[in-house]
């Protein structure tokens, strides 16, 4: 904490507090947090993780990044990630740290089963972790159907969980447009998440104007 405070920027902290609710923020830029985590990962990272505290967003961020950067056996990566997930309190920590968990590319089926259990978690950001990890590491021909099935099964009503699902579906569309369209036509998504997924697809620069128009016609009318 004391070390991170050396790099705090109050104006940056004020900006982050406006877009990241629910976190105690000291205002350290992401580049510095990544540099710090990489340095720790080269040293006694096990001691750091065993003694880590999450009093601020930045401390939690470094802990998650070290979990991803440190070289450790696969089983230990699973165990330490499982210990970290309940500590996620914001979309910023979730998204930044999940992308570094590249060990999930190994032992693909085991990794997917590990991620899959969080789709039905009680915590909003545990669910977001599952969706974000699925988007980062499992959007592929072999897993697409299972992703759609899991997205349909998510019941959490939290904004950040539902937004992650919409974002993930838009990414699925960019890679597998035909299969994703087929899924959308028969999905069990709630109206808000479904329409938000369409919006994310429409907003993509990789989608043609013709496709945007056809996607707009798929929007569900929501009764007020």
C-alpha positions in Angstrom: 0.0 0.0 0.0 2.7 2.4 1.0 4.6 1.7 -2.2 1.6 2.2 -4.4 0.8 5.5 -2.8 4.1 6.8 -4.1 2.4 6.8 -7.6 -1.0 8.1 -6.7 -2.6 10.8 -8.8 -5.6 12.5 -7.2 -7.2 13.7 -10.4 -6.9 10.3 -11.9 -8.4 8.8 -8.7 -11.3 11.2 -9.0 -11.9 10.2 -12.6 -11.8 6.5 -11.7 -14.2 6.9 -8.7 -16.8 8.2 -11.2 -16.7 5.2 -13.4 -15.8 2.4 -10.9 -18.4 2.4 -8.1 -17.9 0.5 -4.8 -14.1 0.6 -4.7 -11.6 2.5 -2.5 -9.3 4.0 -5.1 -6.0 5.7 -4.5 -5.3 6.6 -8.2 -2.5 4.6 -9.6 -2.4 4.1 -13.4 -2.7 0.6 -14.9 0.7 0.7 -16.5 2.3 1.1 -13.1 0.2 -1.6 -11.5 1.3 -4.0 -14.3 4.9 -3.1 -13.8 4.7 -3.7 -10.1 2.9 -7.0 -10.5 5.6 -8.2 -13.0 8.4 -7.3 -10.6 6.7 -9.2 -7.8 6.1 -12.2 -10.1 9.9 -12.4 -10.6 10.6 -12.5 -6.8 8.9 -14.1 -3.8 5.4 -14.0 -5.2 4.1 -16.8 -3.1 4.8 -14.8 0.1 3.2 -11.8 -1.5 0.0 -13.6 -2.4 -0.2 -15.4 0.9 0.0 -12.0 2.8 -1.8 -9.8 0.2 -4.5 -7.4 1.3 -7.3 -6.0 -0.8 -8.0 -2.7 1.1 -7.9 -0.7 -2.1 -8.8 -1.5 -5.8 -5.1 -1.2 -6.7 -4.0 -3.7 -4.1 -6.6 -6.2 -5.4 -5.6 -5.5 -8.9 -1.9 -6.2 -8.2 -2.9 -9.5 -6.4 -4.9 -10.6 -9.4 -2.2 -9.6 -11.9 0.5 -11.5 -9.9 -1.7 -14.6 -9.9 -1.7 -14.4 -13.7 1.9 -13.4 -14.2 3.7 -15.7 -11.8 4.9 -19.0 -13.2 3.4 -21.8 -11.1 2.0 -25.3 -11.6 -1.4 -25.6 -13.2 -3.1 -26.9 -10.1 -1.7 -24.0 -8.0 -3.0 -21.5 -10.6 -6.5 -23.0 -10.3 -6.3 -22.8 -6.5 -5.0 -19.3 -6.3 -7.5 -18.1 -8.9 -10.3 -19.6 -6.9 -9.0 -17.8 -3.8 -8.9 -14.5 -5.8 -12.3 -14.5 -7.5 -14.3 -13.8 -4.3 -12.1 -10.7 -3.8 -13.2 -9.1 -7.0 -15.4 -6.0 -6.3 -15.5 -4.2 -9.6 -15.6 -4.6 -13.3 -12.1 -3.0 -13.6 -10.4 -5.6 -11.4 -12.3 -8.4 -13.0 -11.6 -7.5 -16.6 -8.0 -6.4 -16.2 -6.9 -9.5 -14.1 -8.9 -12.1 -15.9 -7.1 -11.4 -19.2 -3.8 -12.3 -17.6 -4.9 -15.8 -16.5 -3.4 -17.4 -19.6 -2.9 -20.7 -17.8 -6.6 -21.3 -18.7 -5.4 -22.0 -22.3 -3.8 -25.1 -20.9 -5.7 -28.3 -20.2 -8.6 -26.7 -22.0 -11.5 -28.9 -20.8 -10.4 -28.8 -17.2 -10.0 -25.0 -17.4 -13.5 -24.7 -18.9 -15.1 -26.7 -16.1 -13.3 -24.5 -13.6 -14.7 -21.3 -15.2 -18.1 -22.9 -15.8 -18.9 -23.2 -12.1 -18.9 -19.4 -11.7 -21.7 -18.9 -14.2 -24.1 -19.8 -11.4 -22.3 -18.0 -8.6 -24.1 -15.8 -6.2 -21.7 -12.8 -6.5 -22.2 -10.4 -9.4 -18.5 -10.2 -10.1 -17.9 -13.9 -9.8 -20.4 -14.3 -12.6 -18.7 -11.5 -14.6 -15.4 -13.4 -14.1 -16.9 -16.5 -15.7 -18.3 -14.6 -18.6 -15.1 -12.5 -19.1 -12.9 -15.6 -18.9 -15.1 -17.4 -21.4 -14.8 -14.5 -23.8 -11.0 -14.2 -23.4 -10.2 -17.9 -23.7 -13.1 -20.0 -25.0 -14.8 -18.4 -28.0 -14.0 -21.2 -30.4 -15.8 -23.7 -32.6 -15.7 -26.4 -30.0 -16.9 -24.4 -27.1 -19.4 -22.0 -28.7 -22.5 -24.1 -28.0 -21.6 -24.5 -24.4 -21.0 -20.8 -24.0 -24.4 -20.0 -25.3 -26.0 -22.6 -23.0 -24.2 -21.1 -20.0 -25.2 -17.6 -21.0 -28.8 -18.6 -21.3 -28.6 -20.1 -17.8 -27.3 -17.1 -16.0 -30.0 -15.8 -13.6 -28.0 -13.0 -11.8 -29.7 -9.7 -12.3 -26.6 -7.5 -11.6 -25.8 -4.9 -14.1 -22.2 -5.8 -14.5 -23.0 -9.5 -14.9 -25.6 -8.9 -17.6 -23.4 -6.3 -19.4 -20.6 -8.9 -19.6 -23.0 -11.4 -21.2 -24.0 -8.8 -23.8 -20.4 -8.0 -24.5 -19.4 -11.6 -24.8 -22.2 -12.4 -27.2 -21.2 -9.5 -29.4 -17.6 -10.9 -29.5 -19.1 -14.4 -30.4 -20.9 -12.7 -33.3 -17.7 -11.2 -34.7 -16.0 -14.6 -34.8 -19.1 -16.8 -35.6 -21.8 -14.6 -37.0 -24.1 -17.3 -38.4 -24.0 -19.5 -35.3 -24.5 -16.5 -33.0 -27.5 -15.2 -35.0 -29.0 -18.7 -34.8 -28.5 -18.6 -31.1 -30.0 -15.2 -30.7 -33.2 -16.2 -32.5 -33.8 -18.9 -30.0 -32.0 -17.7 -26.9 -33.6 -17.5 -23.4 -31.8 -14.3 -22.5 -33.9 -11.7 -20.7 -35.0 -8.8 -22.8 -32.4 -6.3 -21.4 -29.4 -8.5 -22.0 -30.7 -9.6 -25.4 -31.2 -6.0 -26.6 -27.9 -4.9 -25.1 -26.1 -7.7 -27.0 -27.7 -6.4 -30.2 -26.6 -2.9 -29.4 -23.0 -4.0 -28.8 -23.0 -5.8 -32.2 -24.4 -2.7 -33.9 -21.7 -0.5 -32.3 -18.9 -2.7 -33.6 -16.8 -1.1 -36.4 -16.3 -4.6 -37.8 -20.0 -5.0 -38.7 -21.3 -3.8 -42.1 -24.2 -1.3 -42.4 -26.4 -4.0 -44.0 -25.8 -6.3 -41.0 -26.4 -3.4 -38.6 -29.8 -2.8 -40.2 -30.8 -6.5 -40.0 -29.7 -6.7 -36.3 -31.8 -3.6 -35.5 -34.9 -5.4 -36.8 -34.3 -8.2 -34.2 -34.7 -5.9 -31.2 -37.4 -7.1 -28.8 -40.1 -4.6 -27.8 -40.1 -4.3 -24.1 -43.4 -3.5 -22.4 -43.3 -0.6 -19.9 
